[in-house]
Structures are given as C-alpha cells and as structure tokens.
Amino acid sequence: MGNPFLEQSKDLLVLRTRDIMDSSVAETVRIIKEIGKAQYQAFLTERREKRTTSQFDPVKKNKFSLFSSPHPSKAKSSDKMQIASLKSNCSLCTPVRFLPSS
C-alpha cells in the first residue's frame, strides 16, 4: 500500500492492520475537537454565568462512532446468527411424537 503518511485521501486508515475506517468515524475524528469546545463553553455558560443549571447536574454523554465501536453491519450479522442459533435450539426442544408400533 505504500507510505500511509503520503496519502492524500480523506479516508482514515489504521496503520497496523491497514483497515479503512467507516466514513462516520473519520468525520467524528475531524470535528470532535470543535464539538468538545462548544460543549465546554455551553457548560460554563449554563453553570457559571447564567446559573440556570446546577453545577452538580450530570453532563450528557456523547455517543460518537469511534474505533472500538462495532460497525452496524457486523452487529446485524451477529444478531442474525443469534436468531438462527435460537431457532435451531427451539427445534431441539419441541416434543417428539411417537407413532404407535404395529
């Protein structure tokens, strides 16, 4: 693949595995600093300047797509595998009808 530092594409690449991250992860990495600054300013404004929110209220958690987050396609396939496993287990537990011997 060549030198990853000389690449000019907008894709986010994992150096060790050479995997290309999902576009939502790349976009999160690009804008996460600005989002954090805006949230910090809102925190200060609400709690220190305007005092509309208690200082002890919890801060809202961000749910960004990051590297360790599973990709949606992989999560769906594991769900499908689990459903298939449950169906096969269900068929094992169904009562068996014995035919009368002649």
Backbone as XML, in Angstrom:
<?xml version="1.0"?>
<chain id="A" units="angstrom">
  <residue number="1" name="MET">
    <atom name="N" x="0.806" y="-1.196" z="0.000"/>
    <atom name="CA" x="0.000" y="0.000" z="0.000"/>
    <atom name="C" x="0.848" y="1.257" z="0.000"/>
  </residue>
  <residue number="2" name="GLY">
    <atom name="N" x="2.110" y="1.161" z="0.211"/>
    <atom name="CA" x="2.966" y="2.338" z="0.176"/>
    <atom name="C" x="3.019" y="3.043" z="1.519"/>
  </residue>
  <residue number="3" name="ASN">
    <atom name="N" x="3.512" y="4.268" z="1.493"/>
    <atom name="CA" x="3.662" y="5.064" z="2.704"/>
    <atom name="C" x="2.323" y="5.713" z="3.058"/>
  </residue>
  <residue number="4" name="PRO">
    <atom name="N" x="1.724" y="5.362" z="4.211"/>
    <atom name="CA" x="0.409" y="5.925" z="4.550"/>
    <atom name="C" x="0.458" y="7.416" z="4.853"/>
  </residue>
  <residue number="5" name="PHE">
    <atom name="N" x="1.625" y="7.954" z="5.183"/>
    <atom name="CA" x="1.739" y="9.373" z="5.500"/>
    <atom name="C" x="1.767" y="10.250" z="4.257"/>
  </residue>
  <residue number="6" name="LEU">
    <atom name="N" x="1.985" y="9.631" z="3.113"/>
    <atom name="CA" x="1.989" y="10.383" z="1.861"/>
    <atom name="C" x="0.633" y="10.352" z="1.172"/>
  </residue>
  <residue number="7" name="GLU">
    <atom name="N" x="-0.331" y="9.637" z="1.740"/>
    <atom name="CA" x="-1.666" y="9.542" z="1.159"/>
    <atom name="C" x="-2.371" y="10.886" z="1.216"/>
  </residue>
  <residue number="8" name="GLN">
    <atom name="N" x="-3.116" y="11.218" z="0.214"/>
    <atom name="CA" x="-3.847" y="12.476" z="0.162"/>
    <atom name="C" x="-5.353" y="12.270" z="0.253"/>
  </residue>
  <residue number="9" name="SER">
    <atom name="N" x="-5.804" y="11.033" z="0.468"/>
    <atom name="CA" x="-7.240" y="10.775" z="0.542"/>
    <atom name="C" x="-7.789" y="11.195" z="1.903"/>
  </residue>
  <residue number="10" name="LYS">
    <atom name="N" x="-9.099" y="11.287" z="1.998"/>
    <atom name="CA" x="-9.757" y="11.673" z="3.238"/>
    <atom name="C" x="-10.140" y="10.460" z="4.074"/>
  </residue>
  <residue number="11" name="ASP">
    <atom name="N" x="-9.734" y="9.269" z="3.654"/>
    <atom name="CA" x="-10.031" y="8.054" z="4.411"/>
    <atom name="C" x="-9.150" y="7.976" z="5.649"/>
  </residue>
  <residue number="12" name="LEU">
    <atom name="N" x="-9.700" y="7.399" z="6.707"/>
    <atom name="CA" x="-8.960" y="7.195" z="7.938"/>
    <atom name="C" x="-8.468" y="5.756" z="7.942"/>
  </residue>
  <residue number="13" name="LEU">
    <atom name="N" x="-7.164" y="5.569" z="8.048"/>
    <atom name="CA" x="-6.547" y="4.263" z="7.889"/>
    <atom name="C" x="-5.897" y="3.831" z="9.193"/>
  </residue>
  <residue number="14" name="VAL">
    <atom name="N" x="-6.134" y="2.579" z="9.616"/>
    <atom name="CA" x="-5.452" y="2.003" z="10.765"/>
    <atom name="C" x="-4.109" y="1.492" z="10.272"/>
  </residue>
  <residue number="15" name="LEU">
    <atom name="N" x="-3.019" y="2.012" z="10.824"/>
    <atom name="CA" x="-1.694" y="1.714" z="10.290"/>
    <atom name="C" x="-1.318" y="0.248" z="10.425"/>
  </residue>
  <residue number="16" name="ARG">
    <atom name="N" x="-1.604" y="-0.346" z="11.575"/>
    <atom name="CA" x="-1.166" y="-1.713" z="11.809"/>
    <atom name="C" x="-1.904" y="-2.710" z="10.926"/>
  </residue>
  <residue number="17" name="THR">
    <atom name="N" x="-3.210" y="-2.580" z="10.815"/>
    <atom name="CA" x="-3.997" y="-3.562" z="10.076"/>
    <atom name="C" x="-4.336" y="-3.137" z="8.661"/>
  </residue>
  <residue number="18" name="ARG">
    <atom name="N" x="-4.079" y="-1.874" z="8.320"/>
    <atom name="CA" x="-4.377" y="-1.307" z="7.002"/>
    <atom name="C" x="-5.879" y="-1.295" z="6.708"/>
  </residue>
  <residue number="19" name="ASP">
    <atom name="N" x="-6.705" y="-1.291" z="7.755"/>
    <atom name="CA" x="-8.151" y="-1.207" z="7.581"/>
    <atom name="C" x="-8.547" y="0.250" z="7.398"/>
  </residue>
  <residue number="20" name="ILE">
    <atom name="N" x="-9.526" y="0.479" z="6.550"/>
    <atom name="CA" x="-10.068" y="1.823" z="6.357"/>
    <atom name="C" x="-11.310" y="1.932" z="7.217"/>
  </residue>
  <residue number="21" name="MET">
    <atom name="N" x="-11.334" y="2.967" z="8.056"/>
    <atom name="CA" x="-12.451" y="3.171" z="8.965"/>
    <atom name="C" x="-13.683" y="3.651" z="8.208"/>
  </residue>
  <residue number="22" name="ASP">
    <atom name="N" x="-14.814" y="3.463" z="8.831"/>
    <atom name="CA" x="-16.077" y="3.927" z="8.279"/>
    <atom name="C" x="-16.046" y="5.451" z="8.149"/>
  </residue>
  <residue number="23" name="SER">
    <atom name="N" x="-16.794" y="6.000" z="7.223"/>
    <atom name="CA" x="-16.775" y="7.446" z="7.000"/>
    <atom name="C" x="-17.292" y="8.217" z="8.213"/>
  </residue>
  <residue number="24" name="SER">
    <atom name="N" x="-18.211" y="7.628" z="8.992"/>
    <atom name="CA" x="-18.711" y="8.315" z="10.186"/>
    <atom name="C" x="-17.614" y="8.453" z="11.239"/>
  </residue>
  <residue number="25" name="VAL">
    <atom name="N" x="-16.729" y="7.482" z="11.344"/>
    <atom name="CA" x="-15.611" y="7.557" z="12.284"/>
    <atom name="C" x="-14.635" y="8.637" z="11.847"/>
  </residue>
  <residue number="26" name="ALA">
    <atom name="N" x="-14.345" y="8.696" z="10.557"/>
    <atom name="CA" x="-13.428" y="9.712" z="10.050"/>
    <atom name="C" x="-13.988" y="11.110" z="10.275"/>
  </residue>
  <residue number="27" name="GLU">
    <atom name="N" x="-15.272" y="11.284" z="10.065"/>
    <atom name="CA" x="-15.900" y="12.589" z="10.277"/>
    <atom name="C" x="-15.881" y="12.963" z="11.760"/>
  </residue>
  <residue number="28" name="THR">
    <atom name="N" x="-16.087" y="11.996" z="12.645"/>
    <atom name="CA" x="-16.040" y="12.249" z="14.092"/>
    <atom name="C" x="-14.654" y="12.724" z="14.504"/>
  </residue>
  <residue number="29" name="VAL">
    <atom name="N" x="-13.616" y="12.087" z="13.978"/>
    <atom name="CA" x="-12.246" y="12.481" z="14.317"/>
    <atom name="C" x="-11.967" y="13.902" z="13.843"/>
  </residue>
  <residue number="30" name="ARG">
    <atom name="N" x="-12.522" y="14.270" z="12.695"/>
    <atom name="CA" x="-12.289" y="15.613" z="12.165"/>
    <atom name="C" x="-12.959" y="16.706" z="13.001"/>
  </residue>
  <residue number="31" name="ILE">
    <atom name="N" x="-14.151" y="16.444" z="13.546"/>
    <atom name="CA" x="-14.919" y="17.510" z="14.198"/>
    <atom name="C" x="-14.998" y="17.397" z="15.714"/>
  </residue>
  <residue number="32" name="ILE">
    <atom name="N" x="-14.392" y="16.393" z="16.313"/>
    <atom name="CA" x="-14.581" y="16.140" z="17.741"/>
    <atom name="C" x="-14.016" y="17.272" z="18.610"/>
  </residue>
  <residue number="33" name="LYS">
    <atom name="N" x="-12.943" y="17.894" z="18.199"/>
    <atom name="CA" x="-12.357" y="18.979" z="18.988"/>
    <atom name="C" x="-13.296" y="20.188" z="19.041"/>
  </residue>
  <residue number="34" name="GLU">
    <atom name="N" x="-13.877" y="20.544" z="17.903"/>
    <atom name="CA" x="-14.804" y="21.671" z="17.875"/>
    <atom name="C" x="-16.054" y="21.388" z="18.701"/>
  </residue>
  <residue number="35" name="ILE">
    <atom name="N" x="-16.547" y="20.149" z="18.635"/>
    <atom name="CA" x="-17.719" y="19.769" z="19.434"/>
    <atom name="C" x="-17.407" y="19.874" z="20.913"/>
  </residue>
  <residue number="36" name="GLY">
    <atom name="N" x="-16.233" y="19.416" z="21.316"/>
    <atom name="CA" x="-15.828" y="19.495" z="22.721"/>
    <atom name="C" x="-15.713" y="20.927" z="23.210"/>
  </residue>
  <residue number="37" name="LYS">
    <atom name="N" x="-15.151" y="21.802" z="22.382"/>
    <atom name="CA" x="-15.041" y="23.222" z="22.766"/>
    <atom name="C" x="-16.418" y="23.854" z="22.930"/>
  </residue>
  <residue number="38" name="ALA">
    <atom name="N" x="-17.330" y="23.547" z="22.006"/>
    <atom name="CA" x="-18.680" y="24.105" z="22.086"/>
    <atom name="C" x="-19.406" y="23.594" z="23.327"/>
  </residue>
  <residue number="39" name="GLN">
    <atom name="N" x="-19.248" y="22.319" z="23.647"/>
    <atom name="CA" x="-19.888" y="21.766" z="24.843"/>
    <atom name="C" x="-19.294" y="22.360" z="26.112"/>
  </residue>
  <residue number="40" name="TYR">
    <atom name="N" x="-18.009" y="22.606" z="26.125"/>
    <atom name="CA" x="-17.369" y="23.212" z="27.290"/>
    <atom name="C" x="-17.873" y="24.632" z="27.506"/>
  </residue>
  <residue number="41" name="GLN">
    <atom name="N" x="-17.989" y="25.404" z="26.413"/>
    <atom name="CA" x="-18.494" y="26.770" z="26.528"/>
    <atom name="C" x="-19.944" y="26.778" z="27.011"/>
  </residue>
  <residue number="42" name="ALA">
    <atom name="N" x="-20.753" y="25.841" z="26.518"/>
    <atom name="CA" x="-22.142" y="25.737" z="26.966"/>
    <atom name="C" x="-22.191" y="25.354" z="28.443"/>
  </residue>
  <residue number="43" name="PHE">
    <atom name="N" x="-21.295" y="24.471" z="28.875"/>
    <atom name="CA" x="-21.218" y="24.070" z="30.278"/>
    <atom name="C" x="-20.923" y="25.282" z="31.162"/>
  </residue>
  <residue number="44" name="LEU">
    <atom name="N" x="-19.928" y="26.063" z="30.779"/>
    <atom name="CA" x="-19.569" y="27.245" z="31.564"/>
    <atom name="C" x="-20.705" y="28.266" z="31.584"/>
  </residue>
  <residue number="45" name="THR">
    <atom name="N" x="-21.322" y="28.478" z="30.442"/>
    <atom name="CA" x="-22.402" y="29.463" z="30.360"/>
    <atom name="C" x="-23.584" y="29.066" z="31.230"/>
  </residue>
  <residue number="46" name="GLU">
    <atom name="N" x="-24.004" y="27.797" z="31.142"/>
    <atom name="CA" x="-25.168" y="27.334" z="31.894"/>
    <atom name="C" x="-24.914" y="27.287" z="33.394"/>
  </residue>
  <residue number="47" name="ARG">
    <atom name="N" x="-23.729" y="26.883" z="33.807"/>
    <atom name="CA" x="-23.486" y="26.625" z="35.219"/>
    <atom name="C" x="-22.818" y="27.787" z="35.952"/>
  </residue>
  <residue number="48" name="ARG">
    <atom name="N" x="-21.994" y="28.564" z="35.277"/>
    <atom name="CA" x="-21.247" y="29.627" z="35.950"/>
    <atom name="C" x="-21.815" y="31.018" z="35.706"/>
  </residue>
  <residue number="49" name="GLU">
    <atom name="N" x="-22.109" y="31.307" z="34.445"/>
    <atom name="CA" x="-22.545" y="32.665" z="34.131"/>
    <atom name="C" x="-24.045" y="32.862" z="34.365"/>
  </residue>
  <residue number="50" name="LYS">
    <atom name="N" x="-24.874" y="32.044" z="33.715"/>
    <atom name="CA" x="-26.327" y="32.204" z="33.835"/>
    <atom name="C" x="-26.899" y="31.509" z="35.070"/>
  </residue>
  <residue number="51" name="ARG">
    <atom name="N" x="-26.223" y="30.477" z="35.525"/>
    <atom name="CA" x="-26.650" y="29.672" z="36.679"/>
    <atom name="C" x="-28.060" y="29.117" z="36.496"/>
  </residue>
  <residue number="52" name="THR">
    <atom name="N" x="-28.335" y="28.626" z="35.289"/>
    <atom name="CA" x="-29.629" y="28.010" z="35.001"/>
    <atom name="C" x="-29.626" y="26.522" z="35.313"/>
  </residue>
  <residue number="53" name="THR">
    <atom name="N" x="-28.464" y="25.940" z="35.404"/>
    <atom name="CA" x="-28.314" y="24.519" z="35.682"/>
    <atom name="C" x="-27.412" y="24.366" z="36.897"/>
  </residue>
  <residue number="54" name="SER">
    <atom name="N" x="-27.751" y="23.392" z="37.732"/>
    <atom name="CA" x="-26.933" y="23.148" z="38.910"/>
    <atom name="C" x="-25.539" y="22.672" z="38.499"/>
  </residue>
  <residue number="55" name="GLN">
    <atom name="N" x="-24.579" y="23.041" z="39.271"/>
    <atom name="CA" x="-23.197" y="22.645" z="38.999"/>
    <atom name="C" x="-23.025" y="21.141" z="39.159"/>
  </residue>
  <residue number="56" name="PHE">
    <atom name="N" x="-23.898" y="20.507" z="39.924"/>
    <atom name="CA" x="-23.766" y="19.083" z="40.221"/>
    <atom name="C" x="-24.606" y="18.199" z="39.299"/>
  </residue>
  <residue number="57" name="ASP">
    <atom name="N" x="-25.338" y="18.804" z="38.363"/>
    <atom name="CA" x="-26.085" y="18.002" z="37.397"/>
    <atom name="C" x="-25.105" y="17.246" z="36.508"/>
  </residue>
  <residue number="58" name="PRO">
    <atom name="N" x="-25.442" y="16.011" z="36.143"/>
    <atom name="CA" x="-24.526" y="15.244" z="35.296"/>
    <atom name="C" x="-24.409" y="15.837" z="33.892"/>
  </residue>
  <residue number="59" name="VAL">
    <atom name="N" x="-23.270" y="15.630" z="33.297"/>
    <atom name="CA" x="-23.015" y="16.098" z="31.938"/>
    <atom name="C" x="-23.493" y="15.005" z="30.982"/>
  </residue>
  <residue number="60" name="LYS">
    <atom name="N" x="-24.151" y="15.418" z="29.910"/>
    <atom name="CA" x="-24.675" y="14.476" z="28.925"/>
    <atom name="C" x="-23.526" y="13.729" z="28.246"/>
  </residue>
  <residue number="61" name="LYS">
    <atom name="N" x="-23.698" y="12.423" z="28.105"/>
    <atom name="CA" x="-22.673" y="11.595" z="27.479"/>
    <atom name="C" x="-22.778" y="11.680" z="25.959"/>
  </residue>
  <residue number="62" name="ASN">
    <atom name="N" x="-21.640" y="11.762" z="25.303"/>
    <atom name="CA" x="-21.597" y="11.763" z="23.839"/>
    <atom name="C" x="-21.525" y="10.328" z="23.342"/>
  </residue>
  <residue number="63" name="LYS">
    <atom name="N" x="-22.196" y="10.062" z="22.244"/>
    <atom name="CA" x="-22.157" y="8.728" z="21.641"/>
    <atom name="C" x="-21.629" y="8.871" z="20.221"/>
  </residue>
  <residue number="64" name="PHE">
    <atom name="N" x="-20.325" y="9.004" z="20.117"/>
    <atom name="CA" x="-19.685" y="9.154" z="18.819"/>
    <atom name="C" x="-19.281" y="7.794" z="18.265"/>
  </residue>
  <residue number="65" name="SER">
    <atom name="N" x="-19.243" y="7.676" z="16.952"/>
    <atom name="CA" x="-18.707" y="6.478" z="16.310"/>
    <atom name="C" x="-17.193" y="6.559" z="16.395"/>
  </residue>
  <residue number="66" name="LEU">
    <atom name="N" x="-16.598" y="5.623" z="17.106"/>
    <atom name="CA" x="-15.152" y="5.622" z="17.260"/>
    <atom name="C" x="-14.581" y="4.286" z="16.829"/>
  </residue>
  <residue number="67" name="PHE">
    <atom name="N" x="-13.292" y="4.136" z="17.008"/>
    <atom name="CA" x="-12.582" y="2.951" z="16.519"/>
    <atom name="C" x="-13.077" y="1.668" z="17.158"/>
  </residue>
  <residue number="68" name="SER">
    <atom name="N" x="-13.340" y="1.688" z="18.458"/>
    <atom name="CA" x="-13.721" y="0.456" z="19.145"/>
    <atom name="C" x="-15.197" y="0.140" z="18.994"/>
  </residue>
  <residue number="69" name="SER">
    <atom name="N" x="-15.989" y="1.053" z="18.437"/>
    <atom name="CA" x="-17.414" y="0.809" z="18.246"/>
    <atom name="C" x="-17.600" y="-0.205" z="17.135"/>
  </residue>
  <residue number="70" name="PRO">
    <atom name="N" x="-18.509" y="-1.174" z="17.339"/>
    <atom name="CA" x="-18.745" y="-2.128" z="16.254"/>
    <atom name="C" x="-19.445" y="-1.445" z="15.091"/>
  </residue>
  <residue number="71" name="HIS">
    <atom name="N" x="-19.131" y="-1.887" z="13.903"/>
    <atom name="CA" x="-19.794" y="-1.362" z="12.721"/>
    <atom name="C" x="-21.220" y="-1.893" z="12.699"/>
  </residue>
  <residue number="72" name="PRO">
    <atom name="N" x="-22.174" y="-1.118" z="12.237"/>
    <atom name="CA" x="-23.568" y="-1.564" z="12.228"/>
    <atom name="C" x="-23.784" y="-2.851" z="11.447"/>
  </residue>
  <residue number="73" name="SER">
    <atom name="N" x="-23.055" y="-3.051" z="10.354"/>
    <atom name="CA" x="-23.246" y="-4.270" z="9.562"/>
    <atom name="C" x="-22.810" y="-5.503" z="10.341"/>
  </residue>
  <residue number="74" name="LYS">
    <atom name="N" x="-21.740" y="-5.385" z="11.128"/>
    <atom name="CA" x="-21.289" y="-6.522" z="11.919"/>
    <atom name="C" x="-22.262" y="-6.831" z="13.037"/>
  </residue>
  <residue number="75" name="ALA">
    <atom name="N" x="-22.849" y="-5.826" z="13.639"/>
    <atom name="CA" x="-23.804" y="-6.041" z="14.723"/>
    <atom name="C" x="-25.040" y="-6.754" z="14.200"/>
  </residue>
  <residue number="76" name="LYS">
    <atom name="N" x="-25.495" y="-6.387" z="13.000"/>
    <atom name="CA" x="-26.669" y="-7.023" z="12.441"/>
    <atom name="C" x="-26.396" y="-8.485" z="12.127"/>
  </residue>
  <residue number="77" name="SER">
    <atom name="N" x="-25.213" y="-8.792" z="11.615"/>
    <atom name="CA" x="-24.917" y="-10.170" z="11.269"/>
    <atom name="C" x="-24.816" y="-11.032" z="12.520"/>
  </residue>
  <residue number="78" name="SER">
    <atom name="N" x="-24.299" y="-10.478" z="13.621"/>
    <atom name="CA" x="-24.231" y="-11.262" z="14.854"/>
    <atom name="C" x="-25.627" y="-11.477" z="15.410"/>
  </residue>
  <residue number="79" name="ASP">
    <atom name="N" x="-26.522" y="-10.505" z="15.239"/>
    <atom name="CA" x="-27.911" y="-10.679" z="15.658"/>
    <atom name="C" x="-28.572" y="-11.786" z="14.849"/>
  </residue>
  <residue number="80" name="LYS">
    <atom name="N" x="-28.314" y="-11.791" z="13.563"/>
    <atom name="CA" x="-28.883" y="-12.831" z="12.708"/>
    <atom name="C" x="-28.368" y="-14.211" z="13.102"/>
  </residue>
  <residue number="81" name="MET">
    <atom name="N" x="-27.073" y="-14.292" z="13.444"/>
    <atom name="CA" x="-26.506" y="-15.567" z="13.872"/>
    <atom name="C" x="-27.140" y="-16.026" z="15.176"/>
  </residue>
  <residue number="82" name="GLN">
    <atom name="N" x="-27.395" y="-15.104" z="16.088"/>
    <atom name="CA" x="-28.001" y="-15.453" z="17.362"/>
    <atom name="C" x="-29.440" y="-15.931" z="17.159"/>
  </residue>
  <residue number="83" name="ILE">
    <atom name="N" x="-30.180" y="-15.279" z="16.273"/>
    <atom name="CA" x="-31.550" y="-15.697" z="15.991"/>
    <atom name="C" x="-31.563" y="-17.090" z="15.369"/>
  </residue>
  <residue number="84" name="ALA">
    <atom name="N" x="-30.652" y="-17.352" z="14.452"/>
    <atom name="CA" x="-30.568" y="-18.675" z="13.833"/>
    <atom name="C" x="-30.239" y="-19.735" z="14.877"/>
  </residue>
  <residue number="85" name="SER">
    <atom name="N" x="-29.352" y="-19.395" z="15.817"/>
    <atom name="CA" x="-28.998" y="-20.341" z="16.878"/>
    <atom name="C" x="-30.201" y="-20.615" z="17.780"/>
  </residue>
  <residue number="86" name="LEU">
    <atom name="N" x="-30.948" y="-19.578" z="18.103"/>
    <atom name="CA" x="-32.136" y="-19.762" z="18.943"/>
    <atom name="C" x="-33.187" y="-20.603" z="18.240"/>
  </residue>
  <residue number="87" name="LYS">
    <atom name="N" x="-33.353" y="-20.411" z="16.941"/>
    <atom name="CA" x="-34.315" y="-21.214" z="16.187"/>
    <atom name="C" x="-33.915" y="-22.686" z="16.170"/>
  </residue>
  <residue number="88" name="SER">
    <atom name="N" x="-32.628" y="-22.944" z="15.997"/>
    <atom name="CA" x="-32.194" y="-24.341" z="15.983"/>
    <atom name="C" x="-32.337" y="-24.971" z="17.365"/>
  </residue>
  <residue number="89" name="ASN">
    <atom name="N" x="-32.067" y="-24.197" z="18.416"/>
    <atom name="CA" x="-32.258" y="-24.722" z="19.776"/>
    <atom name="C" x="-33.733" y="-24.967" z="20.065"/>
  </residue>
  <residue number="90" name="CYS">
    <atom name="N" x="-34.588" y="-24.134" z="19.517"/>
    <atom name="CA" x="-36.022" y="-24.287" z="19.709"/>
    <atom name="C" x="-36.499" y="-25.580" z="19.062"/>
  </residue>
  <residue number="91" name="SER">
    <atom name="N" x="-35.975" y="-25.892" z="17.901"/>
    <atom name="CA" x="-36.382" y="-27.122" z="17.227"/>
    <atom name="C" x="-35.899" y="-28.354" z="17.992"/>
  </residue>
  <residue number="92" name="LEU">
    <atom name="N" x="-34.834" y="-28.228" z="18.762"/>
    <atom name="CA" x="-34.360" y="-29.345" z="19.571"/>
    <atom name="C" x="-35.271" y="-29.610" z="20.763"/>
  </residue>
  <residue number="93" name="CYS">
    <atom name="N" x="-35.945" y="-28.577" z="21.227"/>
    <atom name="CA" x="-36.775" y="-28.698" z="22.424"/>
    <atom name="C" x="-38.235" y="-28.998" z="22.131"/>
  </residue>
  <residue number="94" name="THR">
    <atom name="N" x="-38.630" y="-29.099" z="20.890"/>
    <atom name="CA" x="-40.015" y="-29.393" z="20.586"/>
    <atom name="C" x="-40.321" y="-30.843" z="20.896"/>
  </residue>
  <residue number="95" name="PRO">
    <atom name="N" x="-41.543" y="-31.129" z="21.363"/>
    <atom name="CA" x="-41.859" y="-32.517" z="21.711"/>
    <atom name="C" x="-41.880" y="-33.399" z="20.477"/>
  </residue>
  <residue number="96" name="VAL">
    <atom name="N" x="-41.458" y="-34.604" z="20.670"/>
    <atom name="CA" x="-41.397" y="-35.573" z="19.579"/>
    <atom name="C" x="-42.609" y="-36.484" z="19.699"/>
  </residue>
  <residue number="97" name="ARG">
    <atom name="N" x="-43.283" y="-36.707" z="18.613"/>
    <atom name="CA" x="-44.433" y="-37.608" z="18.599"/>
    <atom name="C" x="-43.963" y="-39.003" z="18.197"/>
  </residue>
  <residue number="98" name="PHE">
    <atom name="N" x="-44.335" y="-39.919" z="18.995"/>
    <atom name="CA" x="-44.001" y="-41.310" z="18.686"/>
    <atom name="C" x="-45.193" y="-41.949" z="18.012"/>
  </residue>
  <residue number="99" name="LEU">
    <atom name="N" x="-44.945" y="-42.638" z="16.972"/>
    <atom name="CA" x="-46.009" y="-43.356" z="16.294"/>
    <atom name="C" x="-46.227" y="-44.686" z="16.998"/>
  </residue>
  <residue number="100" name="PRO">
    <atom name="N" x="-47.460" y="-45.090" z="17.123"/>
    <atom name="CA" x="-47.700" y="-46.389" z="17.775"/>
    <atom name="C" x="-47.082" y="-47.517" z="16.955"/>
  </residue>
  <residue number="101" name="SER">
    <atom name="N" x="-46.480" y="-48.426" z="17.661"/>
    <atom name="CA" x="-45.856" y="-49.551" z="16.952"/>
    <atom name="C" x="-46.930" y="-50.545" z="16.519"/>
  </residue>
  <residue number="102" name="SER">
    <atom name="N" x="-46.716" y="-51.168" z="15.381"/>
    <atom name="CA" x="-47.728" y="-52.110" z="14.892"/>
    <atom name="C" x="-47.420" y="-53.514" z="15.274"/>
  </residue>
</chain>
